[in-house]
Amino acid sequence: MDLERDNFKQFNVIIVMEKVNDLRQILLICEGLDTISSVYINNKLIGKTENMFVRYILDIKSDLKVGKNTIRIEFQSAVNYALTKANQTSHKILPKCPPPEFHGECHGHYVRKTMASFGWDMAPAFVTSGIWRDIYITGSNGVTITDVTTQTEQDGDIWTLYVWIYTKICPLHVYNSMIEITLDGTNLSFTKNINLTSEKSTISMEHEIPKGLGVREWWPRGYGKQNLYNLTVKIKDKLDILQSQKTVRFGFRTVELVQDLVSKYERTGRTFYFKINGRPIFLKGSNWVPIDSFPERVTKARLQNYMQSVVDANMNCLRVWGGGNYEADYFYDLSDELGILIWQDFMFSTSMYPADEDFIATVEDEIRYQVRRLKHHPSVFFYSGNNEIEIGINQRWWGPTTPLYSADYVKLFMNTIHDIYMEEDQSTPIIPSTPGNGILTILNGGLSEPGNNLYGDAHLYVYGKRFYTDFIYKTPRFASEYGYQSYPSSELLNSFYNTDEDMFYESPLNDHRQHHFNGNKQMLDLTRMYMKLPNSTDTVKQFKDLLYCTQIVQAIGIRTETEHFRRWQCDVGEYGEGRTMGALYWMLADTWPGPTWSSLEYGGKWKMLHYYAQHFFAPVLISPFINFDKLCIYIINDNITNCGDMETKEDSGTLWPINSSLISYLRNILHTGGYGVPANNFMETLNIRVYSYDNIEKPNFIEEIPFQSVKTAELIYEIKVYELIKRAGCRSINNCFVVCYIGDMETGPVSWYPLGQFNDVSILRKPNLKIASVEVTHDNHTFEIKLTTEEVAVFVWIEAEGIKGRFSDNGFFMFTETKTLLFFAWITVDQKTLLESLNVKSLFDIYT
Ligand code: BMA
């Protein structure tokens, strides 16, 4: 049976109703039906669905009887539905099908469903169907609260709380209601009397929070606490009888998207950064795609585990990518609790879309529903109307753009999604598309030429260049995507590669898993640039070693690029580039086991990149890099909120929300802007050591630099490379690496940096890396592992095969004879089993 084309998938539920007549309203609430379905009660059709991102509420009272009732939901194949739609329309929506290497299904844009489920460059095609979110029945006397949204505004030290209450009311009735709002844990409560009817079913209320209540702000991780409040709404009738009640959790926080001029002149562009509670925040994180093709497999435990990995890698932001799903409530609850800012795309990606009346109508329902569902979450701070459609149209990814295509784009993304969003939420900024030109896109009516360093956000992929060098990377205002591919662990591949023939880089199965055009060749070429390819005569070992190399390349590439972005946050270059305020690499976690851009493989195991992210996103980062002929060392310190010597300019204010009068103002007037929070400073000593690969424990060069930094990102030290290698006695730059640290080399911020590459393996000596001991610590889930080496070992990679968990560090350079690591087990395991599962290698070990 072909599950994707099967039109007869059915779910039957029998419910027994004791009371039907006592209730005025009985609602069947379907929070997620995927996707094309017909809902029957007792064999009578009561509703049809066509959008998996919409909640369908069906009033079923008149169709129910006392006793046994049958609910049947019939699903039609989304693949067939899309094909029928495509055949019916003369105006073809492009691209017809995904590129052949996706091995995907065609016409996905006709169905409001996870776009990646039709196949993507990092995901398989599983065009699912079925019930994917909760479905339940609720009864009332005629008034049911469906949604509660909140918004908070601050003026000086006064907060105002806005609440909207959306209800479903029985037609032809007037409900004389009293709305009562309470803030749990405080004595705050306020009320309103209102007549509710099915035409007037939304209530808005606002309340100034008395200072004495002492409410505390919600902060993103690293900037303060994640204070959260429960708000309960009750609707009572005139006899004071409770009719409906709903509680939502929210936080007091403000968001601004700041798009000020960076100089006096528009030609040097505008900033693109976020202030949370008035404080500029550099966003560090990644992009979230569905972590499974089958949403029911995404359990709370899995989400907790992944979000813990996000936190452990020092991220403060995730972007939920537009080719996936609006995630489950629990995902946003966790983000609120952990202080992870969520940039939410609307679910439209890398394709043109229809803009006919029916399509627009269902999109309108989707936007309203999703915004009302998410608005109370303080973590959700920003929206994008779609992923890569503005740039796709501008760069003709799907062929020449006719005026009709542009008109459809504007109709759907500006006049529908953008406008509806602005009606629903004036407190959280939105851009029409990512990447985009921010304010310029708006000024151009929705379609501009994204990819500009000086405006908005950018998606940056550089393949085939020297990924480990700083100068190949662009300097945008905000990098919302960038990355490199790598393979997952051999352990994961082994679980579905059946034979040794499959465990081969060029094997047909391995090739089939690669959905990115030329991806395997790209990874191989990059690896060759940096190191000699593994050469074991055992082909399976050689394959495993190559997987390890792809992870090194990915980790080094993304480290180099991320540190570049973080270093540029205070500086402005010759053309106005710089003041980069975000680095969200592509991508966090896999949908399936295969070669992709992720840092967490399918199942959540950390690739080398994720260990590197812990370092390159650390709140205090020492960032060495070669800038032409110099070695430069920056210190980046998130705790300093000031970019120091930035020219002080009159604050131009925030360009949000954008309305027509503001647009005309902008068109005519140039003004200046800047951000400035009083500087604090950071006084320390930077220790710099240069080692050669053949001299463990003995640095050839030692320098101690006392410094006082007053900027978030600041150049602390520079030296000509030729002078450094001369003073350190290195035979060439390839023989040496730099180690920099503050405080203690074991615990303080520490960074190592190879000055050259590894194409000549003779620079390395055989390290004889060993696991000397494994001890269990106090909590039974954390183990202490001692490693020893006889020589400098590079890219040390330790694995616990078959044991889920992560190490405190991995992929590092070992330049001391012993090193202690921790292993955090995610399952219960004893010391002996863990010891037996461990293996360790370094770059030297992949060559014969
Ligand atoms: C980005 C994403 C995805 C894709 C990735 C890697 O632009 O938006 O479309 O998976 O590139 O190619």
Residues whose N, C-alpha, C, O or C-beta is under 5 A from the ligand:
A	BS01	BMA	D121 M122 N387 H459
